[in-house]
Amino acid sequence: MNFLELVNKNKDGMLNDLIKLLNINTLLVEQPENKEAPFGDGLKEALDYILKLGEDYGFKTLNVDNIAGHIEFGEGEEIVGVLAHLDVVPNLEGWKYDPFSGTIEGDKLYARGALDDKGPLISGLYAMKILKDMGFKPNKRIRLIIGTDEESKWRCIKRYLEVCEMPTVGFSPDAEFPIIYGEKGNISIDLISNYKDKDLISLISGERYNVVPDKAVAKFSKEITGLDEYLKSNNLKGSIDENIVTVKGKGAHAMEPNNGVNALVHLSIFLKGKTDNPLVNFIADNLTDNRFNDMGLNFRDPEMGDLTLNVAVANIDSNGGMVGLNMRYPINWNEKEFLDKFKTALDKYDLDMKITKDSGPHYVDKNSELIQTLHKAYIKYTNDDKTPLMTIGGGTYARALKNAVAFGMLMPGREDVVHEVDEYIYISDLLTATAIYTESIYQLGK
């Protein structure tokens, strides 16, 4: 059966449902006192919207504490899980369209979340709808599992798995095709200082640990000079206005910091010698290379690649402050040895550190039945049997399950605009991916 033909018949409805979802601002807003919308009104609205769509299309639905849920059909002991999320990262400066407009230009649909992860979520829903509408009766329960906190603390999926069974097999349409069979570990570390700074009033940069900061701003009580020369020599933009120093870079996903230009790192390098602040100087002396070559702590695994670093967040004032780091680490990395050496380096600057997150690597055998089934579905609709299966530095919901992988929907050769300005998805890729997911669910659910 050629599911792409059925997908194309559902194109208008799918785009209509997707754009309505993209119109909802789903930036996480902490509201712990509000049990109806603990992660913000936008995420509650989006969760209600997608669950209502599921009901309208004849599926069973479940809302878990207004932070997660699922859409389900089929019977049986085993569960096939498709895991996607509604929350998005903050909008960087410079969008050509309103990031929540869902604007179509040619074959591209622009919006924050178009590729990460609302487009793939709607794709998963329509894969289920197409199968249900054609009368397919799976021998397993098929569940589209929806989260609202993937871009930060994963409280949604943790709570969901406390309430609901773990799927037997699954995939998360939240990365790249053909298949991501391995994901690096993810560790976040806060560097903490109590240094009283008479010159540096404040330094602010970044909002999320998983985003390369595109802007860094420092305010001083004294005059700072030389910025124009630094900006020019590094092909950067920025300004000085009444002792407020601004450096602008380029945002990117923390899984590959080389795809961005870290404004916080550049500001720290510029300020070296202009301030005694130990956090700024530690960055400038040790963290300018996102592979830890500066410190001699670089590591590479032949299968999963490099240990990487994102200097992600800074919140510093005249009484001290913090800098937040995010690292993606491969299998076979000696974490204890690294942390011991890293702590020794921090001691020279009188800095403390606190590990705020540590999630180990996720790995599934490339020869498993799950991967073979998904790969055949991918090849069927792309005719691509050459692109190798891969591992990534990002972390998807796949790692929450014992037997799951990340599976699309970024096609090989496409620009990766996840977490960047003007995020978009190719509509043609959306349709092809939906056919791949329909085939995959069909084969896994038989």
ZINORQUI-V515425 format. One record per backbone hydrogen bond with DSSP energy under -1.0 kcal/mol. NH is the residue of the N-H (numbers start at 1). CO is the residue of the C=O. E is the energy in kcal/mol with one decimal. If there is no record, write none. Layout:
# ZINORQUI-V515425
nh=NH co=CO e=E
nh=NH co=CO e=E
This chain:
# ZINORQUI-V515425
nh=7 co=3 e=-2.4
nh=8 co=4 e=-2.5
nh=9 co=5 e=-1.3
nh=11 co=8 e=-1.1
nh=14 co=10 e=-2.5
nh=15 co=11 e=-2.7
nh=16 co=12 e=-2.3
nh=17 co=13 e=-2.5
nh=18 co=14 e=-2.5
nh=19 co=15 e=-2.8
nh=20 co=16 e=-1.8
nh=21 co=17 e=-1.5
nh=22 co=18 e=-2.7
nh=23 co=19 e=-1.7
nh=24 co=21 e=-1.4
nh=29 co=39 e=-2.4
nh=31 co=38 e=-3.1
nh=34 co=31 e=-2.2
nh=40 co=37 e=-1.8
nh=44 co=40 e=-1.8
nh=45 co=41 e=-2.6
nh=46 co=42 e=-2.4
nh=47 co=43 e=-2.5
nh=48 co=44 e=-2.6
nh=49 co=45 e=-2.3
nh=50 co=46 e=-2.5
nh=51 co=47 e=-2.2
nh=52 co=48 e=-2.2
nh=53 co=49 e=-2.1
nh=54 co=50 e=-2.0
nh=55 co=51 e=-2.1
nh=56 co=52 e=-2.8
nh=57 co=53 e=-1.8
nh=58 co=55 e=-1.9
nh=59 co=54 e=-2.6
nh=60 co=72 e=-2.3
nh=62 co=70 e=-2.0
nh=64 co=68 e=-3.0
nh=67 co=64 e=-2.2
nh=68 co=64 e=-1.1
nh=69 co=146 e=-1.6
nh=70 co=62 e=-1.9
nh=71 co=144 e=-1.8
nh=72 co=60 e=-3.0
nh=73 co=142 e=-1.8
nh=75 co=138 e=-1.2
nh=80 co=141 e=-3.0
nh=81 co=169 e=-2.6
nh=82 co=143 e=-2.9
nh=83 co=171 e=-2.0
nh=84 co=145 e=-2.6
nh=86 co=147 e=-2.5
nh=88 co=26 e=-1.3
nh=101 co=98 e=-2.3
nh=103 co=110 e=-1.3
nh=105 co=108 e=-2.9
nh=108 co=105 e=-2.1
nh=109 co=425 e=-2.5
nh=110 co=103 e=-3.3
nh=111 co=423 e=-2.0
nh=112 co=99 e=-3.0
nh=114 co=111 e=-1.8
nh=118 co=113 e=-1.9
nh=119 co=113 e=-1.4
nh=121 co=117 e=-1.8
nh=122 co=118 e=-2.6
nh=123 co=119 e=-2.2
nh=124 co=120 e=-2.4
nh=125 co=121 e=-2.1
nh=126 co=122 e=-2.5
nh=127 co=123 e=-2.0
nh=128 co=124 e=-1.8
nh=129 co=125 e=-2.4
nh=130 co=126 e=-2.8
nh=131 co=127 e=-1.7
nh=132 co=128 e=-2.6
nh=133 co=129 e=-3.2
nh=134 co=130 e=-1.5
nh=135 co=132 e=-1.6
nh=136 co=131 e=-2.3
nh=139 co=445 e=-2.4
nh=141 co=78 e=-2.7
nh=142 co=73 e=-3.3
nh=143 co=80 e=-2.9
nh=144 co=71 e=-3.0
nh=145 co=82 e=-2.9
nh=146 co=69 e=-3.1
nh=147 co=84 e=-2.1
nh=152 co=149 e=-1.1
nh=154 co=149 e=-2.7
nh=158 co=154 e=-1.9
nh=159 co=155 e=-2.2
nh=160 co=156 e=-2.6
nh=161 co=157 e=-2.3
nh=163 co=159 e=-1.4
nh=164 co=160 e=-3.1
nh=168 co=79 e=-1.5
nh=169 co=79 e=-1.7
nh=170 co=403 e=-1.1
nh=171 co=81 e=-2.1
nh=172 co=405 e=-2.2
nh=174 co=172 e=-2.1
nh=175 co=408 e=-4.0
nh=177 co=410 e=-3.0
nh=180 co=406 e=-3.0
nh=181 co=390 e=-2.1
nh=183 co=362 e=-2.7
nh=184 co=392 e=-2.5
nh=185 co=329 e=-3.8
nh=186 co=359 e=-3.0
nh=187 co=327 e=-2.5
nh=188 co=357 e=-2.1
nh=189 co=325 e=-2.0
nh=190 co=354 e=-3.1
nh=191 co=323 e=-3.2
nh=192 co=352 e=-2.9
nh=193 co=321 e=-2.6
nh=197 co=318 e=-2.1
nh=201 co=219 e=-2.4
nh=202 co=219 e=-1.6
nh=203 co=316 e=-2.3
nh=204 co=217 e=-2.7
nh=205 co=314 e=-2.0
nh=211 co=208 e=-1.2
nh=212 co=252 e=-3.1
nh=216 co=247 e=-2.2
nh=217 co=204 e=-2.5
nh=218 co=245 e=-2.8
nh=219 co=202 e=-2.8
nh=220 co=243 e=-2.3
nh=221 co=199 e=-2.4
nh=230 co=226 e=-1.6
nh=231 co=227 e=-3.1
nh=232 co=228 e=-2.5
nh=233 co=229 e=-2.3
nh=234 co=230 e=-1.3
nh=236 co=231 e=-2.6
nh=239 co=246 e=-2.1
nh=241 co=244 e=-2.0
nh=245 co=218 e=-3.4
nh=246 co=239 e=-3.0
nh=247 co=216 e=-2.5
nh=248 co=237 e=-3.0
nh=249 co=214 e=-2.8
nh=250 co=261 e=-2.3
nh=254 co=210 e=-2.2
nh=256 co=253 e=-1.6
nh=259 co=256 e=-2.1
nh=260 co=257 e=-2.0
nh=261 co=250 e=-2.4
nh=263 co=213 e=-2.4
nh=266 co=262 e=-2.1
nh=267 co=263 e=-2.5
nh=268 co=264 e=-2.1
nh=269 co=265 e=-2.4
nh=270 co=266 e=-2.4
nh=271 co=267 e=-2.1
nh=274 co=271 e=-2.8
nh=281 co=277 e=-2.4
nh=282 co=278 e=-2.3
nh=283 co=279 e=-1.9
nh=284 co=280 e=-2.4
nh=285 co=281 e=-2.4
nh=286 co=282 e=-2.2
nh=287 co=283 e=-2.3
nh=292 co=289 e=-1.7
nh=297 co=292 e=-2.1
nh=301 co=305 e=-2.8
nh=305 co=301 e=-2.5
nh=307 co=299 e=-2.5
nh=308 co=328 e=-2.1
nh=309 co=290 e=-1.9
nh=310 co=326 e=-2.5
nh=312 co=310 e=-1.2
nh=312 co=324 e=-1.9
nh=313 co=324 e=-1.7
nh=314 co=205 e=-2.7
nh=315 co=322 e=-2.5
nh=316 co=203 e=-2.5
nh=317 co=320 e=-3.4
nh=320 co=317 e=-1.7
nh=321 co=193 e=-2.4
nh=322 co=315 e=-1.7
nh=323 co=191 e=-1.9
nh=324 co=313 e=-2.7
nh=325 co=189 e=-3.2
nh=326 co=310 e=-2.4
nh=327 co=187 e=-3.1
nh=328 co=308 e=-1.3
nh=329 co=185 e=-1.9
nh=333 co=330 e=-1.1
nh=335 co=333 e=-1.2
nh=338 co=334 e=-1.9
nh=339 co=335 e=-2.8
nh=340 co=336 e=-2.3
nh=341 co=337 e=-1.9
nh=342 co=338 e=-2.8
nh=343 co=339 e=-2.6
nh=344 co=340 e=-1.7
nh=345 co=341 e=-1.7
nh=346 co=342 e=-2.1
nh=347 co=343 e=-2.1
nh=349 co=346 e=-1.8
nh=350 co=347 e=-1.3
nh=351 co=346 e=-1.9
nh=352 co=192 e=-2.5
nh=354 co=190 e=-2.1
nh=356 co=188 e=-2.2
nh=357 co=188 e=-1.3
nh=359 co=186 e=-2.7
nh=362 co=183 e=-2.5
nh=364 co=181 e=-2.4
nh=368 co=365 e=-1.9
nh=372 co=368 e=-2.2
nh=373 co=369 e=-2.4
nh=374 co=370 e=-2.3
nh=375 co=371 e=-2.6
nh=376 co=372 e=-1.9
nh=377 co=373 e=-1.6
nh=378 co=374 e=-2.3
nh=379 co=375 e=-2.6
nh=380 co=376 e=-2.1
nh=381 co=377 e=-1.2
nh=383 co=379 e=-2.7
nh=390 co=179 e=-2.4
nh=392 co=182 e=-2.1
nh=399 co=396 e=-1.8
nh=400 co=397 e=-2.2
nh=401 co=398 e=-1.6
nh=405 co=170 e=-1.3
nh=406 co=180 e=-1.5
nh=407 co=172 e=-2.5
nh=408 co=176 e=-1.9
nh=410 co=175 e=-1.9
nh=414 co=411 e=-2.0
nh=420 co=417 e=-2.0
nh=425 co=109 e=-1.7
nh=427 co=107 e=-3.5
nh=430 co=426 e=-2.1
nh=431 co=427 e=-2.1
nh=432 co=428 e=-2.2
nh=433 co=429 e=-3.1
nh=434 co=430 e=-1.9
nh=435 co=431 e=-1.8
nh=436 co=432 e=-2.1
nh=437 co=433 e=-2.8
nh=438 co=434 e=-2.4
nh=439 co=435 e=-2.5
nh=440 co=436 e=-2.4
nh=441 co=437 e=-2.8
nh=442 co=438 e=-2.3
nh=443 co=439 e=-2.4
nh=444 co=440 e=-2.8
nh=445 co=441 e=-2.2
